[in-house]
Amino acid sequence: MAIYRFISDSATTFFKDPADPAFSPGDTAVEVTNPFTFWPQITNPALTDQPEYVWSEDPVSLSSAENGEIVDFGSAAESDGLAVGIDLDFTIPVHLTVFADNAFQGTLRIQGLDLLGIVLFEDEIPISGGVFDLNTGLSPTDDWKIVYQFSDEVVVPVVLPIGTTIRFDLNISAMNYAQTDGTPETNPAAIQFLLELSDLPAGLTFTPDVPEVIGV
């Protein structure tokens, strides 16, 4: 069995305005170049490239710094087809680590699709961190300094035939709190994440994709 990881970066992380119905192929996030020195850093020694702090623009706009902002981020990948079938009781352990300045909520969806694109199984894992309110200000508990960790196990309830693809879509709505007289220097914004899926069938090749919007 194999493990697949993907990270927040400017190549495979997409963004959109919450009012937009879908992610666009050309709208990839940008690395934040003015991070606070006290932001935590998500790392994994197994990775050559570590997760980046990303946002929709760098630096954030003056409006975002003063009035707050919500941006939707997404990452997705899909495997090639299974070379052999998989019996029942197949499970996929999932570990997701997320940091956001200031708060976030979202969903990780994992699917198995047959050769016709019919969904054979689907599981959705909700995630959230911090107070999702633009006018929260600096929380007395400093929720936005926390690295949140989510662990789960997706149970595949059906036999997966040859040719089945495994797809996962991560949707995260990230929020930058409003700051009175805030500037891009005093109120930067970022999200950072690392997703790891393990015990995947050996030999699968995963290709990054434009994420689908979950729950719309």
TAMO-V641828 format. One record per residue. N is the residue number from 1. NEAR is the number of other ideal C-beta (glycine too) atoms within 12 Angstrom. D_FIRST is the distance of its C-alpha to the first C-alpha in Angstrom with 2 decimals. Layout:
BEGIN
n = {N	N}
near = {NEAR	NEAR}
d_first = {D_FIRST	D_FIRST}
END
This chain:
BEGIN
n = {1	2	3	4	5	6	7	8	9	10	11	12	13	14	15	16	17	18	19	20	21	22	23	24	25	26	27	28	29	30	31	32	33	34	35	36	37	38	39	40	41	42	43	44	45	46	47	48	49	50	51	52	53	54	55	56	57	58	59	60	61	62	63	64	65	66	67	68	69	70	71	72	73	74	75	76	77	78	79	80	81	82	83	84	85	86	87	88	89	90	91	92	93	94	95	96	97	98	99	100	101	102	103	104	105	106	107	108	109	110	111	112	113	114	115	116	117	118	119	120	121	122	123	124	125	126	127	128	129	130	131	132	133	134	135	136	137	138	139	140	141	142	143	144	145	146	147	148	149	150	151	152	153	154	155	156	157	158	159	160	161	162	163	164	165	166	167	168	169	170	171	172	173	174	175	176	177	178	179	180	181	182	183	184	185	186	187	188	189	190	191	192	193	194	195	196	197	198	199	200	201	202	203	204	205	206	207	208	209	210	211	212	213	214	215	216}
near = {16	18	23	34	32	35	38	43	31	26	17	32	43	37	37	31	20	25	12	18	12	21	34	18	15	10	23	28	38	28	28	33	18	24	26	21	10	12	26	24	22	32	18	20	7	14	19	10	18	21	36	34	37	40	41	36	29	23	26	40	22	19	19	33	29	22	21	30	36	33	40	39	46	46	45	33	34	29	33	21	26	29	18	17	20	31	15	14	14	28	23	37	23	33	28	39	33	40	40	44	44	43	40	41	29	39	31	41	35	39	32	38	29	23	16	12	15	16	22	29	28	25	28	23	30	21	34	24	34	34	25	27	18	26	19	23	22	22	21	10	13	19	26	37	23	24	26	29	20	27	19	24	19	29	19	28	18	22	19	33	21	16	23	34	34	41	38	41	37	47	39	49	37	48	39	43	36	25	29	15	12	28	18	26	16	21	34	37	47	47	55	40	43	37	48	31	35	22	24	34	32	16	14	30	19	26	18	28	23	25	38	30	28	30	15	19}
d_first = {0.00	3.79	7.08	10.26	13.70	17.15	20.50	24.13	25.89	28.65	26.54	24.07	25.83	28.54	31.61	34.33	37.41	36.88	39.57	37.70	35.94	33.04	31.38	32.85	30.93	33.29	33.22	30.72	31.22	33.00	32.46	34.97	37.21	39.37	37.03	38.66	38.26	37.29	34.33	31.18	28.47	24.76	22.96	19.67	20.03	16.69	18.33	21.05	22.62	23.14	23.89	27.46	30.19	30.91	33.58	35.29	37.97	38.90	40.99	41.26	44.46	47.56	47.35	43.84	45.02	48.13	47.14	43.41	40.78	37.77	35.20	32.19	29.03	25.92	22.66	20.40	17.67	16.61	13.98	15.21	15.16	12.56	13.40	13.06	13.78	11.83	13.92	15.46	14.35	11.04	10.92	10.02	11.34	13.73	15.88	18.82	21.65	24.94	28.36	31.37	35.03	36.22	34.29	31.64	30.36	27.77	24.85	21.14	20.41	17.16	17.75	16.59	19.21	20.28	22.03	25.21	23.84	24.35	22.36	20.38	19.29	20.12	20.01	22.06	22.04	25.46	25.97	29.25	30.99	34.69	37.75	37.51	41.20	42.62	45.64	43.94	44.95	43.66	42.24	43.79	40.38	38.92	35.96	35.28	34.55	31.62	27.92	26.41	22.98	21.28	18.38	17.39	14.91	14.96	15.26	14.99	18.24	18.32	16.85	15.28	17.03	16.39	17.16	15.96	15.36	13.90	16.46	17.29	20.81	22.11	25.89	27.86	31.66	32.87	36.44	38.87	41.70	45.28	47.31	51.10	52.22	48.64	47.90	44.76	45.22	45.73	43.25	40.23	37.13	33.42	29.97	26.85	23.26	19.66	16.88	13.30	10.63	7.40	4.60	5.06	4.91	4.74	8.40	9.55	12.46	13.88	17.65	19.81	22.38	25.56	24.83	26.38	28.76	27.65	30.38	33.12}
END
